[in-house]
């Protein structure tokens, strides 16, 4: 009797396996020597897990008597792991396209923030929106991310600030976790900004006394599945002490620490994250030498966001210094009303051009290292046997095209696969 499998991806010009020794992350040397298989095939089972990856002839012989629900002929094409977007803010209401014009005219992030725009503008509109309205726009954004190859995405709350709205956002994320194919790592980010009329200390007191106990109870009841806690540690927002208090309380209820730091001003956030045992610190445009050393020693991931530095015209994160020092470098899109980018291929391109990362380093940062930053390296980030069968098939004979073709991924990505299920197939539209 033949054995039934969910999907066979056969005869690919290249399969970018990324890791071959069950590594949780890759440092600079490992990133430069990605595991890449020439002329290979891959099998994914009904449980959604990868059953075999190897030379096409070997896979053909091994599974000669097997049957498959679907077969994709990858002749002339390449297979890569599904991309992991390690930092996004995709649940919100209110259009801020007008702020882009303000930025182009010279307004800084904090200028817009202090004028009532920025986060505060989004908080007002998100508070007024219904849960259904938020879900519909969130779903649309996730679908666009998926079509660009993202199969695991970190999603934050943070445009509520008040407990009621924060929980509304987390419920929207929870619904998407249940109903959509794309995998989600949920993050509570109630300390994204200091509410009007409160000091950072007062806001921290409210989060510790009211937000986190309510969140803990909902997690215990099975109403929410939240993995991470985030705080915006920044001058004029949450200072180092308030950030520390909130993160410690979040850690005490079982949340992973994964927070904003050293973006606009040097705050010693990297050092704080390392000392607290954080999984990751994001942004880090203003990181110190000491912060880089601390992240490397603590094996705390640095999630770099080249779209933010590009759009806000900030100095670029010191990716090369971090890599040279042994830091685990990951990438995220920072999708939000202020940095409107759904595409990890474009993020990788910017990382190469503006942050001087190599093509291989950028891909590793957007796969295995991003998965590590979310505590998912055991299931995502590489095409190894036993991991979840998430893959991107591109219509090119060299995998590098997915980064090289800046903005060209819309037609380059032919298939997106999650757990062996084809969730996106590009259909060429003929213009008559």
SEPA-927038 format. One record per residue (C-alpha): residue in one letter; y, x, z. Coordinates in nm, 4 decimals. Each point is the difference from the previous one (the first is absolute). Example, Ala and Ser with C-alpha at 12.3 -4.5 7.8 and 13.67 -1.06 7.14 Angstrom:
! residues 2
+----+----------+----------+----------+
! aa !        Y !        X !        Z !
+----+----------+----------+----------+
!  A !  -0.4500 !   1.2300 !   0.7800 !
!  S !   0.3440 !   0.1370 !  -0.0660 !
+----+----------+----------+----------+
This chain:
! residues 432
+----+----------+----------+----------+
! aa !        Y !        X !        Z !
+----+----------+----------+----------+
!  X !   0.0000 !   0.0000 !   0.0000 !
!  X !   0.3441 !   0.1328 !  -0.0900 !
!  X !   0.2554 !   0.0729 !   0.2689 !
!  X !   0.3281 !  -0.1890 !  -0.0252 !
!  X !   0.3287 !   0.1819 !   0.0499 !
!  X !   0.3534 !  -0.1275 !  -0.0239 !
!  X !   0.1586 !   0.2531 !  -0.2363 !
!  X !  -0.0799 !   0.2991 !  -0.2181 !
!  X !   0.2888 !   0.2186 !  -0.1145 !
!  X !  -0.1569 !   0.2227 !  -0.2640 !
!  X !   0.0795 !   0.2969 !  -0.2218 !
!  X !   0.3455 !   0.0828 !   0.1390 !
!  X !   0.1663 !   0.3120 !  -0.1343 !
!  X !   0.0963 !   0.0847 !   0.3598 !
!  X !  -0.0679 !  -0.1482 !   0.3423 !
!  X !   0.2450 !   0.1249 !   0.2616 !
!  X !  -0.2241 !  -0.0148 !   0.3062 !
!  X !   0.2761 !   0.1704 !   0.2118 !
!  X !  -0.2356 !   0.0984 !   0.2856 !
!  X !  -0.3645 !   0.1000 !  -0.0170 !
!  X !  -0.0756 !   0.1009 !   0.3603 !
!  X !   0.1108 !  -0.3118 !   0.1899 !
!  X !   0.3318 !   0.1590 !   0.0935 !
!  X !   0.2390 !  -0.2213 !   0.2008 !
!  X !   0.2998 !   0.1688 !  -0.1645 !
!  X !   0.0907 !   0.2904 !  -0.2234 !
!  X !   0.2397 !   0.2820 !   0.0779 !
!  X !   0.1768 !   0.2091 !  -0.2625 !
!  X !  -0.3018 !   0.2004 !  -0.1191 !
!  X !  -0.2229 !  -0.3057 !  -0.0146 !
!  X !   0.2631 !  -0.1980 !  -0.1878 !
!  X !   0.0173 !   0.2710 !  -0.2634 !
!  X !  -0.3762 !  -0.0138 !  -0.0490 !
!  X !  -0.0706 !  -0.3701 !  -0.0365 !
!  X !  -0.3568 !  -0.1013 !  -0.0751 !
!  X !   0.0064 !  -0.1053 !  -0.3679 !
!  X !  -0.3104 !  -0.0948 !  -0.1944 !
!  X !  -0.0027 !   0.0393 !  -0.3774 !
!  X !  -0.1882 !  -0.2674 !  -0.2000 !
!  X !  -0.1203 !  -0.2089 !   0.2874 !
!  X !  -0.1100 !  -0.3481 !   0.1037 !
!  X !   0.0188 !  -0.1995 !   0.3225 !
!  X !  -0.1999 !  -0.2901 !   0.1476 !
!  X !   0.1312 !  -0.2543 !   0.2525 !
!  X !  -0.2325 !  -0.2333 !   0.1869 !
!  X !   0.0235 !  -0.3642 !   0.1040 !
!  X !   0.1242 !   0.1063 !   0.3413 !
!  X !   0.3057 !   0.1466 !  -0.1705 !
!  X !  -0.0976 !   0.3580 !   0.0813 !
!  X !  -0.0478 !   0.2937 !  -0.2349 !
!  X !  -0.3707 !   0.0686 !  -0.0569 !
!  X !   0.0146 !   0.2955 !  -0.2379 !
!  X !   0.2480 !   0.2309 !  -0.1723 !
!  X !  -0.1169 !   0.2719 !  -0.2316 !
!  X !  -0.0489 !   0.1327 !  -0.3536 !
!  X !  -0.0395 !  -0.2834 !  -0.2499 !
!  X !  -0.3473 !   0.1096 !  -0.1122 !
!  X !  -0.1244 !   0.0271 !   0.3558 !
!  X !   0.1323 !  -0.3445 !   0.0961 !
!  X !  -0.1475 !  -0.1505 !  -0.3189 !
!  X !  -0.3454 !   0.1363 !   0.0883 !
!  X !   0.0226 !  -0.0910 !   0.3674 !
!  X !   0.0960 !  -0.3615 !  -0.0727 !
!  X !  -0.1914 !  -0.0511 !  -0.3238 !
!  X !  -0.1810 !  -0.3064 !   0.1373 !
!  X !   0.3005 !  -0.1471 !   0.1808 !
!  X !   0.2114 !  -0.2947 !  -0.1046 !
!  X !   0.3702 !  -0.0459 !   0.0611 !
!  X !   0.2317 !  -0.2970 !   0.0278 !
!  X !   0.2637 !   0.1943 !  -0.1937 !
!  X !   0.0067 !   0.3197 !  -0.2013 !
!  X !   0.3200 !   0.1790 !  -0.1007 !
!  X !  -0.0317 !   0.2498 !  -0.2827 !
!  X !   0.2376 !   0.2783 !   0.1062 !
!  X !  -0.0407 !   0.2141 !  -0.3117 !
!  X !   0.3322 !   0.1770 !  -0.0550 !
!  X !   0.1257 !  -0.1208 !   0.3378 !
!  X !   0.0347 !   0.1359 !   0.3540 !
!  X !  -0.0929 !  -0.1454 !   0.3398 !
!  X !   0.2076 !   0.0643 !   0.3103 !
!  X !  -0.0192 !  -0.1364 !   0.3552 !
!  X !   0.2116 !  -0.3049 !   0.0707 !
!  X !   0.3408 !   0.1154 !   0.1191 !
!  X !   0.0988 !  -0.0331 !   0.3649 !
!  X !   0.3626 !  -0.0929 !   0.0730 !
!  X !   0.0604 !   0.1271 !   0.3528 !
!  X !   0.3397 !  -0.1596 !   0.0738 !
!  X !   0.1470 !  -0.3331 !  -0.1143 !
!  X !   0.2205 !  -0.2870 !   0.1199 !
!  X !  -0.1117 !  -0.2807 !  -0.2351 !
!  X !   0.0535 !  -0.3169 !   0.2109 !
!  X !   0.3587 !  -0.1206 !  -0.0219 !
!  X !   0.2433 !  -0.2473 !  -0.1515 !
!  X !   0.3473 !   0.0572 !  -0.1468 !
!  X !   0.0993 !   0.1980 !  -0.3085 !
!  X !   0.1945 !   0.3234 !   0.0580 !
!  X !   0.0556 !   0.1079 !  -0.3577 !
!  X !   0.3766 !  -0.0061 !   0.0678 !
!  X !  -0.0447 !   0.2890 !   0.2438 !
!  X !  -0.1328 !   0.2210 !  -0.2777 !
!  X !   0.3422 !  -0.0205 !  -0.1672 !
!  X !   0.1616 !   0.0897 !   0.3334 !
!  X !  -0.2211 !   0.3074 !   0.0322 !
!  X !   0.0859 !   0.1084 !  -0.3534 !
!  X !   0.3673 !  -0.0286 !   0.0957 !
!  X !  -0.0565 !   0.2386 !   0.2898 !
!  X !  -0.0859 !  -0.2169 !   0.2999 !
!  X !  -0.2528 !   0.1565 !   0.2365 !
!  X !  -0.2959 !  -0.1739 !   0.1616 !
!  X !   0.1890 !  -0.0216 !   0.3311 !
!  X !   0.3221 !  -0.1196 !  -0.1729 !
!  X !  -0.1900 !  -0.2997 !  -0.1359 !
!  X !  -0.1796 !  -0.0536 !   0.3296 !
!  X !   0.3263 !  -0.0044 !   0.1984 !
!  X !   0.1589 !  -0.2412 !  -0.2498 !
!  X !  -0.2656 !  -0.2617 !   0.0792 !
!  X !  -0.2259 !   0.0869 !  -0.2914 !
!  X !  -0.3223 !   0.1904 !  -0.0033 !
!  X !  -0.2568 !  -0.1007 !   0.2581 !
!  X !   0.2271 !  -0.2582 !   0.1654 !
!  X !   0.0456 !  -0.1879 !  -0.3286 !
!  X !  -0.3752 !  -0.0131 !  -0.0539 !
!  X !  -0.0631 !  -0.1017 !   0.3623 !
!  X !   0.2227 !  -0.3070 !  -0.0407 !
!  X !  -0.1713 !  -0.1149 !  -0.3192 !
!  X !  -0.3509 !   0.0760 !   0.1264 !
!  X !   0.0668 !  -0.1944 !   0.3191 !
!  X !   0.1113 !  -0.3018 !  -0.2047 !
!  X !  -0.2970 !   0.0102 !  -0.2397 !
!  X !  -0.3157 !  -0.2002 !   0.0588 !
!  X !  -0.3355 !   0.1665 !   0.0459 !
!  X !  -0.1124 !  -0.1422 !  -0.3354 !
!  X !   0.3066 !   0.1385 !  -0.1796 !
!  X !  -0.0599 !   0.3428 !   0.1487 !
!  X !  -0.3680 !  -0.0082 !  -0.0929 !
!  X !   0.0647 !  -0.0942 !  -0.3622 !
!  X !   0.2474 !   0.2845 !  -0.0591 !
!  X !  -0.2220 !   0.2434 !   0.1939 !
!  X !  -0.3044 !  -0.0955 !  -0.2084 !
!  X !   0.1953 !   0.0565 !  -0.3224 !
!  X !   0.1062 !   0.3467 !   0.1170 !
!  X !  -0.3538 !   0.0957 !   0.0969 !
!  X !  -0.1241 !  -0.1120 !  -0.3414 !
!  X !   0.2508 !   0.2304 !  -0.1665 !
!  X !  -0.1101 !   0.2889 !   0.2217 !
!  X !  -0.3622 !  -0.0688 !  -0.0897 !
!  X !   0.0745 !   0.0039 !  -0.3733 !
!  X !   0.1517 !   0.3456 !   0.0534 !
!  X !  -0.3276 !   0.1204 !   0.1522 !
!  X !   0.0559 !  -0.0472 !   0.3731 !
!  X !  -0.3138 !  -0.1265 !   0.1750 !
!  X !   0.0980 !   0.0694 !   0.3642 !
!  X !   0.3529 !  -0.0536 !   0.1288 !
!  X !   0.1674 !   0.0289 !   0.3373 !
!  X !   0.2221 !  -0.3051 !   0.0640 !
!  X !   0.2627 !  -0.0235 !   0.2731 !
!  X !   0.1791 !  -0.2814 !   0.1747 !
!  X !   0.3499 !   0.0967 !   0.1151 !
!  X !   0.2431 !  -0.2448 !  -0.1585 !
!  X !  -0.0261 !  -0.2419 !   0.2903 !
!  X !   0.0990 !   0.2047 !   0.3070 !
!  X !  -0.0355 !  -0.3189 !   0.2044 !
!  X !  -0.3543 !  -0.0694 !   0.1137 !
!  X !  -0.0382 !  -0.3312 !  -0.1829 !
!  X !   0.0886 !   0.1460 !  -0.3396 !
!  X !  -0.1990 !   0.3196 !   0.0541 !
!  X !  -0.3094 !  -0.2075 !   0.0722 !
!  X !   0.0727 !  -0.2146 !  -0.3054 !
!  X !  -0.0016 !   0.3128 !  -0.2166 !
!  X !  -0.3212 !   0.1286 !   0.1574 !
!  X !  -0.1662 !  -0.3378 !  -0.0634 !
!  X !   0.0981 !   0.0292 !  -0.3666 !
!  X !  -0.1601 !   0.3454 !  -0.0139 !
!  X !  -0.3087 !  -0.1376 !   0.1776 !
!  X !  -0.0357 !  -0.2768 !  -0.2572 !
!  X !   0.0179 !   0.2523 !  -0.2828 !
!  X !  -0.2693 !   0.2084 !   0.1699 !
!  X !  -0.2282 !  -0.3034 !  -0.0086 !
!  X !   0.0800 !  -0.1354 !  -0.3454 !
!  X !   0.0776 !   0.2949 !  -0.2296 !
!  X !  -0.2148 !   0.2790 !  -0.1422 !
!  X !   0.2413 !   0.2820 !   0.0789 !
!  X !  -0.0697 !   0.1679 !   0.3363 !
!  X !   0.2831 !  -0.0085 !   0.2546 !
!  X !   0.0770 !   0.2069 !   0.3081 !
!  X !   0.2299 !  -0.2165 !   0.2149 !
!  X !   0.2871 !   0.1539 !   0.1955 !
!  X !   0.2206 !  -0.1528 !   0.2697 !
!  X !   0.3535 !   0.1328 !  -0.0558 !
!  X !   0.2111 !  -0.2134 !   0.2332 !
!  X !   0.2055 !   0.3090 !   0.0833 !
!  X !   0.1292 !   0.0312 !  -0.3560 !
!  X !   0.3591 !  -0.0586 !   0.1085 !
!  X !   0.1923 !  -0.0820 !   0.3167 !
!  X !   0.0858 !  -0.3729 !   0.0045 !
!  X !   0.3673 !  -0.0928 !   0.0089 !
!  X !   0.1374 !  -0.0117 !   0.3522 !
!  X !  -0.2645 !   0.2287 !   0.1486 !
!  X !  -0.0188 !   0.3681 !   0.0775 !
!  X !  -0.3008 !   0.2062 !  -0.1028 !
!  X !  -0.1130 !   0.0047 !   0.3622 !
!  X !   0.0269 !  -0.3799 !   0.0286 !
!  X !  -0.1859 !  -0.0488 !  -0.3278 !
!  X !  -0.2746 !   0.2343 !   0.1184 !
!  X !  -0.0243 !  -0.1933 !   0.3279 !
!  X !  -0.0428 !  -0.3270 !  -0.1926 !
!  X !  -0.2691 !   0.1451 !  -0.2262 !
!  X !  -0.1922 !   0.1425 !   0.2949 !
!  X !   0.0330 !  -0.3071 !   0.2213 !
!  X !  -0.0481 !  -0.2747 !  -0.2608 !
!  X !  -0.1028 !   0.1133 !  -0.3500 !
!  X !  -0.2894 !   0.2287 !   0.0802 !
!  X !  -0.1668 !  -0.2263 !   0.2602 !
!  X !   0.0152 !  -0.2936 !  -0.2460 !
!  X !  -0.1372 !   0.2194 !  -0.2778 !
!  X !  -0.2788 !   0.1295 !   0.2229 !
!  X !  -0.1078 !  -0.3540 !   0.0897 !
!  X !  -0.0061 !  -0.1116 !  -0.3639 !
!  X !  -0.2132 !   0.3012 !  -0.0921 !
!  X !  -0.2389 !  -0.0755 !   0.2874 !
!  X !  -0.0225 !  -0.3618 !  -0.1186 !
!  X !  -0.0824 !   0.1146 !  -0.3532 !
!  X !   0.3164 !  -0.1601 !  -0.1413 !
!  X !   0.1379 !   0.3316 !  -0.1263 !
!  X !  -0.1481 !   0.3326 !  -0.1033 !
!  X !   0.2757 !   0.2580 !   0.0462 !
!  X !  -0.0778 !   0.3714 !  -0.0204 !
!  X !   0.3287 !   0.1888 !   0.0340 !
!  X !   0.3324 !   0.0008 !   0.1827 !
!  X !   0.3202 !   0.1304 !  -0.1595 !
!  X !   0.3469 !   0.0782 !   0.1394 !
!  X !   0.3083 !   0.1080 !  -0.1962 !
!  X !   0.0976 !   0.3107 !   0.1958 !
!  X !   0.3512 !   0.0724 !  -0.1254 !
!  X !   0.3551 !   0.0639 !   0.1129 !
!  X !   0.1658 !  -0.3381 !   0.0523 !
!  X !  -0.3373 !  -0.1767 !   0.0124 !
!  X !  -0.2734 !   0.0973 !   0.2506 !
!  X !   0.0578 !   0.3302 !   0.1783 !
!  X !  -0.2817 !   0.2353 !   0.0898 !
!  X !  -0.0527 !  -0.1394 !   0.3501 !
!  X !  -0.0098 !  -0.3648 !  -0.1088 !
!  X !  -0.2342 !   0.0919 !  -0.2841 !
!  X !  -0.2295 !   0.1826 !   0.2401 !
!  X !  -0.0163 !  -0.2950 !   0.2418 !
!  X !  -0.0869 !  -0.2502 !  -0.2735 !
!  X !  -0.2613 !   0.2237 !  -0.1613 !
!  X !  -0.1675 !   0.0746 !   0.3319 !
!  X !  -0.0296 !  -0.3715 !   0.0779 !
!  X !  -0.1349 !  -0.0647 !  -0.3495 !
!  X !  -0.2585 !   0.2718 !   0.0429 !
!  X !  -0.1003 !  -0.1508 !   0.3343 !
!  X !  -0.1023 !  -0.3242 !  -0.1740 !
!  X !  -0.2011 !   0.1855 !  -0.2629 !
!  X !   0.2453 !   0.0367 !  -0.2899 !
!  X !   0.0200 !   0.3167 !  -0.2120 !
!  X !   0.3396 !   0.1715 !   0.0067 !
!  X !   0.1494 !   0.0160 !  -0.3491 !
!  X !   0.3790 !   0.0064 !   0.0039 !
!  X !   0.3285 !   0.0830 !  -0.1796 !
!  X !   0.1544 !   0.3314 !   0.0982 !
!  X !   0.2474 !   0.2730 !  -0.0927 !
!  X !   0.1280 !  -0.1897 !  -0.3040 !
!  X !   0.3797 !   0.0032 !   0.0161 !
!  X !   0.0513 !   0.2304 !   0.2979 !
!  X !  -0.2134 !   0.2622 !   0.1760 !
!  X !  -0.1477 !  -0.1896 !   0.2958 !
!  X !  -0.3007 !   0.2159 !   0.0973 !
!  X !  -0.2131 !  -0.2982 !  -0.1014 !
!  X !  -0.2741 !   0.2199 !  -0.1434 !
!  X !  -0.0329 !   0.1827 !   0.3298 !
!  X !  -0.0149 !  -0.3341 !   0.1829 !
!  X !  -0.2688 !  -0.1322 !  -0.2325 !
!  X !  -0.2105 !   0.3111 !   0.0445 !
!  X !   0.0329 !  -0.0139 !   0.3792 !
!  X !  -0.0974 !  -0.3682 !   0.0143 !
!  X !  -0.3025 !   0.0362 !  -0.2274 !
!  X !   0.1481 !  -0.2001 !  -0.2869 !
!  X !  -0.2071 !  -0.0588 !  -0.3136 !
!  X !   0.3095 !   0.0484 !  -0.2150 !
!  X !   0.3759 !   0.0412 !  -0.0157 !
!  X !   0.1871 !  -0.1181 !  -0.3107 !
!  X !   0.3103 !   0.1195 !  -0.1894 !
!  X !   0.0711 !   0.3397 !   0.1628 !
!  X !   0.2879 !   0.0984 !  -0.2311 !
!  X !   0.1654 !   0.1654 !   0.3042 !
!  X !  -0.3088 !   0.1508 !   0.1619 !
!  X !   0.0375 !   0.3290 !   0.1885 !
!  X !  -0.2139 !   0.3110 !  -0.0343 !
!  X !  -0.1334 !  -0.0768 !   0.3466 !
!  X !  -0.0846 !  -0.3532 !  -0.1108 !
!  X !  -0.1963 !   0.1293 !  -0.2974 !
!  X !  -0.1999 !   0.2328 !   0.2234 !
!  X !  -0.0630 !  -0.2799 !   0.2499 !
!  X !  -0.1323 !  -0.2393 !  -0.2675 !
!  X !  -0.2332 !   0.2670 !  -0.1362 !
!  X !  -0.1408 !   0.0829 !   0.3424 !
!  X !  -0.0495 !  -0.3655 !   0.0959 !
!  X !  -0.1570 !  -0.0997 !  -0.3359 !
!  X !   0.2663 !  -0.2723 !  -0.0184 !
!  X !   0.0590 !  -0.1170 !  -0.3555 !
!  X !   0.3448 !   0.0307 !  -0.1607 !
!  X !   0.0574 !  -0.3038 !  -0.2219 !
!  X !   0.2616 !   0.1041 !  -0.2542 !
!  X !   0.1968 !  -0.2618 !  -0.1938 !
!  X !   0.1554 !   0.1514 !  -0.3130 !
!  X !   0.1366 !  -0.3366 !  -0.1187 !
!  X !   0.2227 !  -0.0253 !   0.3082 !
!  X !   0.1453 !   0.3477 !  -0.0373 !
!  X !   0.0538 !  -0.0718 !  -0.3706 !
!  X !   0.1706 !  -0.3377 !   0.0411 !
!  X !   0.2111 !   0.0945 !   0.3053 !
!  X !   0.0811 !   0.3418 !  -0.1457 !
!  X !  -0.1287 !   0.1724 !   0.3111 !
!  X !  -0.1245 !   0.3539 !   0.0047 !
!  X !  -0.3667 !   0.0130 !  -0.0933 !
!  X !  -0.2686 !   0.0261 !   0.2687 !
!  X !  -0.1236 !   0.3578 !   0.0395 !
!  X !  -0.3390 !  -0.0628 !  -0.1528 !
!  X !  -0.0672 !   0.3628 !  -0.0954 !
!  X !   0.0870 !   0.1298 !   0.3473 !
!  X !  -0.2265 !  -0.2621 !   0.1557 !
!  X !  -0.2892 !   0.0786 !  -0.2325 !
!  X !   0.0382 !   0.3726 !   0.0559 !
!  X !  -0.0033 !  -0.0561 !   0.3765 !
!  X !  -0.3218 !  -0.2025 !  -0.0058 !
!  X !   0.1438 !  -0.3504 !   0.0378 !
!  X !  -0.2031 !  -0.2970 !  -0.1299 !
!  X !   0.2394 !  -0.1374 !  -0.2632 !
!  X !  -0.0315 !  -0.3629 !  -0.1107 !
!  X !   0.2129 !  -0.2195 !  -0.2270 !
!  X !   0.1327 !  -0.3546 !   0.0144 !
!  X !   0.2254 !  -0.2134 !  -0.2173 !
!  X !   0.2185 !  -0.1258 !   0.2879 !
!  X !   0.0199 !  -0.3270 !  -0.1949 !
!  X !   0.2791 !  -0.2086 !   0.1567 !
!  X !   0.3273 !  -0.1664 !  -0.1090 !
!  X !   0.1641 !   0.3425 !   0.0170 !
!  X !  -0.2642 !   0.1901 !  -0.2025 !
!  X !  -0.1505 !  -0.2436 !  -0.2475 !
!  X !  -0.3024 !   0.1840 !  -0.1366 !
!  X !  -0.3539 !  -0.1392 !  -0.0266 !
!  X !  -0.1547 !   0.2935 !  -0.1829 !
!  X !  -0.1887 !   0.2883 !   0.1573 !
!  X !  -0.0212 !   0.1752 !  -0.3415 !
!  X !   0.3810 !   0.0115 !  -0.0010 !
!  X !   0.0019 !   0.1171 !   0.3619 !
!  X !  -0.2367 !   0.2831 !  -0.0918 !
!  X !   0.2178 !   0.0934 !  -0.2983 !
!  X !   0.3102 !   0.0216 !   0.2219 !
!  X !  -0.1953 !   0.2042 !   0.2544 !
!  X !  -0.0876 !   0.2514 !  -0.2714 !
!  X !   0.3440 !   0.0226 !  -0.1606 !
!  X !   0.2280 !  -0.0272 !   0.3044 !
!  X !  -0.2195 !   0.1281 !   0.2834 !
!  X !  -0.1716 !   0.2729 !  -0.2034 !
!  X !  -0.3525 !  -0.1219 !   0.0674 !
!  X !  -0.2700 !   0.0701 !  -0.2560 !
!  X !  -0.1817 !  -0.2801 !  -0.1821 !
!  X !  -0.3139 !   0.0538 !   0.2072 !
!  X !   0.1955 !   0.0130 !   0.3261 !
!  X !   0.1780 !  -0.3240 !  -0.0815 !
!  X !  -0.3247 !  -0.1799 !  -0.0829 !
!  X !  -0.1678 !   0.1201 !   0.3200 !
!  X !   0.3077 !  -0.1101 !   0.1963 !
!  X !  -0.0234 !  -0.3479 !  -0.1556 !
!  X !  -0.3743 !  -0.0366 !   0.0623 !
!  X !  -0.1952 !   0.1786 !   0.2740 !
!  X !   0.2997 !   0.1176 !   0.2042 !
!  X !   0.1704 !  -0.3397 !  -0.0146 !
!  X !  -0.3289 !  -0.1577 !   0.1096 !
!  X !  -0.0169 !   0.2481 !   0.2898 !
!  X !   0.3502 !  -0.1000 !   0.1122 !
!  X !  -0.1272 !  -0.3580 !   0.0343 !
!  X !  -0.3276 !   0.0894 !   0.1708 !
!  X !  -0.1960 !  -0.1016 !  -0.3124 !
!  X !  -0.1214 !   0.3340 !  -0.1371 !
!  X !  -0.3601 !  -0.0985 !   0.0787 !
!  X !   0.0193 !  -0.2947 !  -0.2426 !
!  X !   0.2782 !   0.0761 !  -0.2503 !
!  X !   0.1738 !   0.2812 !  -0.1847 !
!  X !  -0.2865 !   0.1622 !  -0.1946 !
!  X !  -0.2906 !  -0.0976 !  -0.2255 !
!  X !  -0.2858 !   0.1098 !   0.2239 !
!  X !  -0.3332 !  -0.1722 !   0.0556 !
!  X !   0.0240 !  -0.2452 !   0.2888 !
!  X !   0.3737 !  -0.0618 !  -0.0349 !
!  X !   0.1552 !  -0.3224 !  -0.1214 !
!  X !  -0.0221 !  -0.0343 !  -0.3782 !
!  X !   0.3736 !  -0.0027 !  -0.0796 !
!  X !   0.0921 !   0.1646 !  -0.3292 !
!  X !   0.2626 !   0.0200 !  -0.2722 !
!  X !  -0.1022 !   0.0499 !  -0.3635 !
!  X !   0.2682 !   0.1440 !  -0.2259 !
!  X !  -0.0025 !   0.0049 !  -0.3781 !
!  X !   0.0471 !   0.3750 !  -0.0391 !
!  X !  -0.2346 !   0.2957 !  -0.0306 !
!  X !   0.1752 !   0.1976 !   0.2780 !
!  X !   0.0648 !  -0.1459 !   0.3447 !
!  X !   0.3426 !   0.1668 !   0.0237 !
!  X !   0.1449 !  -0.2618 !  -0.2366 !
!  X !   0.0259 !  -0.2466 !   0.2890 !
!  X !   0.2755 !   0.2198 !   0.1488 !
!  X !   0.1309 !   0.1601 !  -0.3189 !
!  X !   0.0862 !  -0.3309 !  -0.1674 !
!  X !   0.3002 !  -0.0908 !   0.2139 !
!  X !   0.0211 !  -0.3790 !  -0.0023 !
!  X !  -0.2854 !  -0.0242 !  -0.2498 !
!  X !  -0.2677 !  -0.1261 !   0.2357 !
!  X !   0.0440 !  -0.3632 !  -0.1122 !
!  X !  -0.2061 !   0.0672 !  -0.3125 !
!  X !  -0.1799 !   0.3147 !   0.1127 !
!  X !  -0.1930 !  -0.1657 !   0.2851 !
!  X !  -0.2748 !  -0.1978 !  -0.1705 !
!  X !  -0.2049 !  -0.1123 !   0.3022 !
!  X !   0.0465 !  -0.0234 !   0.3738 !
!  X !  -0.3192 !  -0.0415 !   0.2004 !
!  X !  -0.0321 !  -0.0990 !   0.3672 !
!  X !  -0.3440 !   0.0002 !   0.1657 !
!  X !  -0.1514 !   0.0127 !  -0.3465 !
!  X !   0.1835 !  -0.3153 !  -0.1070 !
!  X !   0.2292 !   0.0211 !  -0.3025 !
!  X !   0.3279 !  -0.1331 !   0.1398 !
!  X !   0.2265 !   0.1058 !  -0.2873 !
!  X !  -0.0655 !   0.0563 !  -0.3688 !
!  X !   0.2777 !   0.0870 !  -0.2412 !
!  X !   0.0063 !  -0.2280 !  -0.3009 !
!  X !   0.2070 !   0.1227 !  -0.2914 !
!  X !   0.2471 !  -0.2612 !  -0.1208 !
!  X !   0.0423 !  -0.0117 !  -0.3755 !
!  X !   0.3534 !  -0.0708 !  -0.1204 !
!  X !   0.0072 !  -0.1890 !  -0.3293 !
+----+----------+----------+----------+
